[in-house]
Amino acid sequence: MNKRTFLGAAVALWASKLTSAFAAAAVGKPAPTFSVIDAAGRPRTLGEFKGKPIVLEWSSSSCPYAKAQYVSGRMQELQKWSTENGIVWLTILSSGKSRSDYLEPTKAETFNKARGGVPSALLIDAS
């Protein structure tokens, strides 16, 4: 299997999972809820922020795209502006426990502070 065929198959698989994951989401309707722990180990849900605009930023400690935005300072600037304007910014570190870039909650908090992140909450999605 060449790289192009593999990439096409990977994208198709990802798209099918994404479609089923968001099948319950509908414009103008409440977002499907979820529960995940934050960096302090507390469970957090979307319901806590009902009625407020929310940004969900998926990230990981190994993502070169996220790193570029944090190194430039643009991500922190946008997080700060958003939270100052009543927008909830949830950064979701989404690396599974079996991955080398997985961070335990306390290390995730240290990592986020070192890169200057200022979200409303830092969430850990190891699944």
N, C-alpha and C positions, 0 to 999 in steps of 0.2 A: 504494500500500500504506500503510495507516494505521499508527500507532505500535504499537497492540495486535497487529495481524497480524504486523508485523515482529518484535516482541518474542517472540511465540509461535513463529514460525519459527526465530528465533535460539536459543531455549531448546530446541526439539526437536532442532536440529542439535547443540547442545552436549551434550545428554543422550545422543544416539546415539554421539557420540565418547567420552564418559565411560564408557558401558556397555561399549563394545568395549575401551577401555583397561584396565578393571578386570575383564574377563571371566576372567582367570586368577587373580584374588584369591579366596580362600576362607577363611571363618572357621575357625580352628584349624589352618590350614596356613601354612607360611612365606610371607611376602609376596613378590610378584614383585620381583626385584632391579632396580636401575637404577644407572647411573653418571653422575655429573655433577661438574663442577669446583667447588671451593670458592673463596672470595675470594682465597686465596693461590695459586690456579692448580693445585692438586693434585686429581687425580681421587679422588672419594669414592664409596663404594657402601654399600648397606644392609647387606651382609654384614659390614662392620666392626662393626656393632652387634648382631650375632646374639645372641638371647636377652635383649635389653634392650627395655623399652617405648620406643617412639619417637613423638614428636609431629612431624608435618610441617606447618609453617606456610607457606602460600603467601602471598607479599606482593609489593608493588612500591612504588617510590618515589612513585607517583601515586595509590595506593589510599586513598580517604578513610576507609574503615572501619579499615584498619590504622593509619592516621595517628591516628585518634581514640583507639584503644587504646594507642598509644605515648605520645601527649600526656598521657593520663590516668595513665600509669604502670602500668596493669594488665598490659600485655603483658610488661614487664620483670619485674614481680613474679611472674607465672606462670612465666616462663622460669627465673628464679632458683630458685623453689620446686621446679620440676620437676627441674632439674639437681642440686640438693642432695639430692633423693630418688631418684637413680639413673635418672631418665628422660632419654633423649637428645632434645634439642630441635633440630631442623633447620629453619632458616629458609631458604626457597627464594625468591630474587628471580626472578620469572618474567616478564621482559619481553624480547621479541625485539630483536635488534640494530637492526632497522628502526624501532623505536618511539622516540619522544622521551624516554620515561622509562627507557630501557635504561641501565644503569650498568656500565662496565668493572669487573672485579674490584677493583682498587684503590679506585676511586670508590665501589663498593658497600660496601667495608669502612669507608670514611670516613662514608658515609651511615648505616650501621648503628650506628657508634659515636656519631654525633651524635644519633641518636634514643634512645640508651641501650640498644640491643639487647644481650642477653647469651645468645645461643643456644649450643648445643654446637658448631655449625658453621654458617657462612653459605654457602649454595650458590647458584650462578649457573646458572639454566636459561634460556638464550637461545633454546632451540628451542620 
